[in-house]
Amino acid sequence: MAFTNNTMIARHRLLKELVKLWKNNELVEKIDRLPIELTPKKSKHAGRCCIHKERAVWKYKSLPLLGWDMNDETDELTRLSEYAARTVDRAENGSPKDNIMCVIDEACSACVHTNYEITNLCRGCIARTCMTNCPKKAVSLKENSQARINHDLCISCGICHKSCPYHAIVYVPVPCEEACPVKAISKDEEGIEHIDESKCIYCGKCLNACPFGAIFEISHVFDVLYRISKGEKMVAIVAPSILGQFHTTIEQVYGALKEIGFADVIEVAQGAMETVSNEAHELVEKLEEGQKFMTTSCCPSYIEMVNKHVPEMKPYVSGTGSPMYYTARIAKKKYPDANVVFIGPCLAKRREAQRDEAVDFILTFEEVSSIFGGMDIQLEEIKPYPMTFTSVREAHGFAQSGGVMGAVLSYLKDEADKVSAVQVANLDKKNIGTLRAYAKFGKVPGNFVEVMACEGGCITGPCAHNEIMAGKRQLVKELAKQEKTY
């Protein structure tokens, strides 16, 4: 999904420059000049009032990339170099922050405060249904008899919008609020968006919906790079959707991770094979016991949704661990003294990792791409690093919608006749309502439900590197090369 709009490009560029400073041992010494270098004097600053506002946005966007958020600012005069120094100290003596996401208030400044606006299509009609039906008397008439809305009184109820016979009143959405399927993001008293993590399912839809790039995840990049620089053993476990991310051989991508300093690279597809085996046996057992249906459990965003919004679904969720869960234990068994770093396209994995003592850090494909750029790692020139363990094609297929379902059915072979599978891909408001109905009434058009938060599966995750369609096409090609199957 990355690089399909300018906010993603800007996010990538900023992290790349920060990593470059880190590589040159200049992060603390030169970071204060970075906003000026990114927006020099007399430069264009489309979308901002002035270069000083743009520089302030660069500064504050650096905070989550360094592992902080806006709540960590107690003094506006605190320089970036001090935050960078704190990052080094945290990496050495502490651990990453608990919260997963934050909103950059300096960047969150251009969205509407009320959702309805009267356009010049207004005919100034005598009926004036917009005015007479407004419960707050927020609609009045201008001198030319056209209607107008007093936004200090408007409560965005939409009654005027529905009553206008000329469709002259338009609904203006707030993109992040519109994208969130669980109403976890809303404006605070100062008009700045706020993420309620007690509701958030970390699907990441708001992250790339914000046209001003004001929403960030709290990064682990420098926690990982610091430990690598100090000689600590770091093992990368890489999600199956890596096959659709970079335009080179997968062995060269793994070689590039070794170049960063990882001691080893293990494919999460290896752990996915354990997920398939355990989930297949669990499914058969539960159906034989008379349970009406069972859902998959490998999508952490779905698990968050169940825990926070549809608790009645809990009895139907598989108790099998995710591929990350099993792969982390494979890594810990092989390297007991190592830190395990999951690399994937998923924001919600950060929350799953907080519950899993075997996973120490999370990096996204987007972050890894920035690290490659900042460390000047040219993928096509890297020595390939082949895997010693070959996973089945179906395990790599976890990256796409239908992959988990297909893998379980392939594993069951003759027993697959007992299973009628259903896909729920994309946790939007409609599909969450569907799942809620499944749990409440127990009526499902099948007995095995695969649930993925992202439309198209993990390959379309919010923190992917490749463009969606290109990533899907590349994944299909790479899966076709996998010869080992169930």
N, C-alpha and C positions, 0 to 999 in steps of 0.2 A: 504494500500500500504506500510505502514511502516514495517521496519525490513526485507525487501527483499534484502538488500545489506548493506555492512559495513558502508557506509556513513550515512545511516539512524540510524544504531545502535549507531554510534559515536554521532550523534546529540542528540539522546534520552539520552545517557549516560551523556553528558555534562549538559543538562538542569536538569536532575535528580540530579546531584551533586550540581548544583547551588541552586536548591530548598531545598536540604538537608541542605546546609549552611544557607539558609534563615530560615528554620524551627528551627535551633539551635541558631538563632540570631548571626550568625558568618559570614554573607555574606561579609560585609565590612572588617572585621578583618582577614579573612582567604582566601579570594578569590585569592590573589596574589600567594598563594602556589598551587592553583589548577592545573595549567598547569604542574608543577613539579610532583605533585602526579599522574596525569594522564599519564605522560610520565617520569618515574623515570630514574635515571642514569643507563646506561648499558641496557636499555630496547630496544626492537626491534622497528624499525620505518619504516616498509615497505612503499615505495612510497615517502619517504622524504629523503633529503640528510643527515640529522643528527637529533639528538634529539632536538637541539635548534630550528630548523625549525619547528618541530612538536609542540614544546611548543608555538612558536609564533602563529601557526595556532590555537591552543586551545585558546590562548588569544583573538585573533581577532574574532573567532567564538562565543566567549562569548558576544561580543558587541551587535549583534542583539537580542540575548536572553535576554539581559538586557534592550532592547528597543532602541539601538543606531545603527548607521551604520558607515562605514568607513569615511564618510565625517565629522564625529564628532571628529575625531582624528586630532588635530592640533600640537601635540608634541608626537613623538614616545616614549618618556620617561614617558609619563603618564601611571600610573599603573592601573591595573584593579580595585583596591580598590577605586580609585578616580571615575571611571565610576560607580561603585556600589553605591557610595555615591550620585552621581548625579542622579542615578535611583531613590533612595529614595526621594531625593528632588523633582524630576519631578513628582513622584507619589503623593506627598503631595501638591505641588503648581502648577503643570502644567497638561499637557495632552500628550498622545502618539504622536510620530512623524507622519507627514502626509504621507511620502512615505511608500509604502507597502513592498518593497523588496530591497535587496542589494546584492552585490557580494563581497566576502571576497578576497581581492587582494592577500593576502599571500597564500591562498589556490588555487587560479586560476593561475596555473603556468605550467601546463604540456600539454596543448592542442596545436595542430598544428597551425602555423601561415599561412601556405598555404595548400590547400586541396588536392594537387596531389603529388604523389610520384612514382618514377620509381623503379620497383622491379627487382630482378635478372632473371626474365622471359624475359627480354629484349634480343633479339637475335642479336642486332647490325646490323640490316638490312641495305641494301644499299638505300632503299627508303627514310628512315629518315623523314617520314611525320611529326613526332612529332617536329622535329627541324625546318623544312622548313615552317610549318604552325603556329609556335608560333609567336604571334604578338609583343612580347617583347624580342625576341631572348634569352629567358631564358633557352633553351635547348641546351646542347652541348654534345660532345662525350668524354668519358674517353679513356685511352690508349688502353683498350681492345675493343674499338668500341661500348661499351654499352653507352646508353644515360644517362644523369643526368640533374637535374633541379637546376638552380641557384635560390634559394628561395628569394634572395634579389630582383630579377627582376620579379619573377612569380606573376601574378595577379589572379591566380585561375580561369581562364576563362574556363578551361576544354577542350580546343581544342585538346591538345595533347592526352588526355584521349580518346577522340572520334576517333582520327585518327590512333591510334596504332593498327596494324593488329594482334598483339599477345596478346592484352589485358594485356600488361605488366605494364601499368600505372594505378594505383589504386586511387580511390577517398577516402580520409580520412576525415570523417566528424568531425565537432566540435559539440559534443552531445547536448549542450544547444541550439546552433543556429539551429541545425537540428530539435530539438523538438518544437521550437517556431513556431506557425502557422502564425504569423503576423510580423515576422522580427523585433521584438522589442529588441533583444539582439545582440550585435556585439562587436568586439574588439575596444578598444580605441587606441590612438597613442602609448601606452606602451604595447600593446598586452594583456591587461586585459579586460575581458568581461564587458560590461556596459549595463544596462537595461534602455531603453528609456520608461519612464512611460507614455509619451504622446501617445505611440503606444501599450503598454502592456495591455492585457485584463485579466491578473491575473489568467490565467487558471492553472498555477502551473506546467506546463509540464517541464519547465527547471529546476525546483526545485529538482526533483528527477532524472532528466536525467544527471546532472553533476556528473561524476565519482569521483570527488574529494570533493564533498559536499561543494562547494564554494558559493552556492546560498542559501540565507536565507530570510525568512519573518521577519519583525520587530515585535517582540513579545510584547504582553500585559500582560504576566504572572505576572510580579512583580508589575505592576500597580494594578492588581486585588488582588494579595495576600496582598499588602500593605493596601489596603482599608479594606479587611477582618480583618487584624490584628488590625486596628484602630476602629473596631466595626461598620463600615458602612454597611448598609443593601445591600446585593448583591443577585440578583435573576438570576439563570441560566435558560436560555431557550435553549433546547437541540434539535438538528436536528433529523429528523426521522431515519437517517442512524446510529444513536447510537445503534439500534437493532442489527447491524452486527459487533460491534466493540470489545466487551469484553466477555471473556468466563465465564460468570456468568449470573445470572438473571438480567433483566433490573432494577428491584426494588433495587437490591444491588448496581448497578451502580449509581442510583439516591441517594441511601444512602451514597455512597462514596463522592458524590458531597456535600451532607450535612455535611459530616465529614470534608471536606476542609474548610467549613464555610459559604456556601451559605445559605441564609435565606429560600429559597424555590427553587423548580425545577418545571418548566412548559415545557411540551412537545410542540415543534413547530408544531407537527401534529395537535394540537388544532387550531393554526392559519391557517394551511393548509386547514382546512375545510372552512374557510372564503374565501381563495383563490379559492377553487373549486367552491363555490357558485357564487362568483362575476365573475369569468372567464367564467363559463358556461353561465350565463345570457348575459354577454358581447359578447360572441361568437355568440349566437343566434341572438342578436340584429344587429350585424355587417353584418352577412350573409343575414339577411332580408333586410338590407339597400342596399345590392348589393356589399359589399366588397368581393373581390375574396377569400381572406384567412386571417387568423389571427394566429400569433405565440404566444407561451407562453411567460411569462415575469419573471418567478421565478428564472432563472439562472443568477446571477449577471455578470458572465464572458461573457455570451451572450449579455447582455445589454451593457457592455463595448465594445464588438466587434461591435455592431450596431452603438453606438455613435462615435466610433473612425475610423471605417473602412467601414461600410456599412450603411451610414446615410439614403440611399434611402429605407431601411427596416423599418424606424421608424413608418410610418403610419400603418404598419401591425402588430406592436407589441402590445400585450394586455396592457391596462392601469391598470390592476389589480396588487395590491401589492403582494410581495412575502410572503410565510408563516412566515418568520422572521418578516416582517413588521407588520403583524396582531398580532403575538404572543407578540411582544414587547409592543404593545398597551394594550393587555390584562394584561401584567405584570405591566405596569405603572398605569393602572386603579386600580389594586389590591394593589399595593405598590407604591404610588405616590412619596415617598421619597427614593426609591431604585435605585441603578445602575443596569442596565440590561446587562447581559453578554451572548452573543450568543455562543454556543458551537457546532462545526460541523467540517466537513472535508474539508472546502472550504477556499481557499485563497482570492478569490474575495469578500467574505462577508466583509472583512476589508474595501474595498472601498464602498460597499453598506452602511455599518454602518456609514461611514463618511458623507453620505447624509441623514441619518436618525437620527433625534434628540432623538428618543426613544431608540436607542441602544448605549450603552456607551463603551463596550469593546467586543473584540472577542477572544475566545480561540479555538484552534483546538483540535481534538481528540488526536493527537500526543502529544500536550502540556499537555493535561489532564492526559494522561498516564504517562508522566514524573513527573507530580505533585504527582500522586498517589505513584510512586516509591520513590520520594524524601521525601515525608511525611510518608513513610512506612505504607501506607494504604493497607491492605490485603482485596481484594474485597470479598472473600469467607467468611470473618469473620464479614462483615459489616451488621448492622441491615437494613433490607429492608425499602425503602421509597416508598410506593405505591402512584399512582396518584389518585386524587379525580375526575378528569375529564377523561372520556373514549372517545378517538377519534375513528373514523371509520377506518377500515383496509385500505381503499383506501388512507386516509390521511398519514398514515405511509408509504404507497407505493410510496410516492414522492421520496423516497430514491433511487429508481431504474429507469432505463431507461424505458419509457412507463408508468411510474406511474402517472404522471400528466394527460396525455392523457386518461389513463384508469379511473382515478378518475372523470374527467369531463364527460366522456361518461356514467359512472355509475350514476352520479348525474342527468344527463339529462333524463335518462330512455327512455321513448317513443320518446322524441325529438332527441335522439341520432342518429336516422335514417337520420337526416339532415346533419350529420357530417361525413366527410371522413378524418380520421386522418393520419398524416405522422410523422415519428420519424427522428430526426437528432441528433444522439448521437455521441459525440466526435468532438470538434471544431478543426479539422485539416485543412490543406491547401485545400484539396479537398472539404470538407463539407462547408467551408467558401465560396468557389467558387460557390457551389451549391446554398447557401442562397443568394449570390449576384445576381445570375441569377434569382432566384425566385422574388426578389425585382425589378429587372430591367424589366423583361418581364411579370411578373404576372402569369406565367404558373407554376402551382404547381400540383403534382399528388394527391391533397387533398385540403381541405379547413381549416384544423386545424393542425398546425405544432408545435410539441413539440421539443424544442431545449435544449440540455444539453451539457455543455462543456466537460464533462468527459464521456469516453466510459463506458457504463454500468450504468451511472447515478452517483449520489452523493456518493454512496457506494464505488466507485472507486476514490474518490477525492484525491487530492495531499497530503492532510494532515490527511488522515485516519490513524487509528492505526492498524487495522487488515490487514492481507494479502488479496489481491484482491479476489481470488477464495473462500477462507475460509469465508471472509466477506459476499460474495454473498450467499453462502450456508446457513450461519447463519441467514441472513436477511430473506430468503425464509421460513425457519423454524419458525422464530418469527412472520412473517406476518400470517402464517397459524394458529397461536394461537389467533389472533385477531378475536373476534366473531362479534363485532358490524360492520355493513356495511350500505351502502346507500340502 
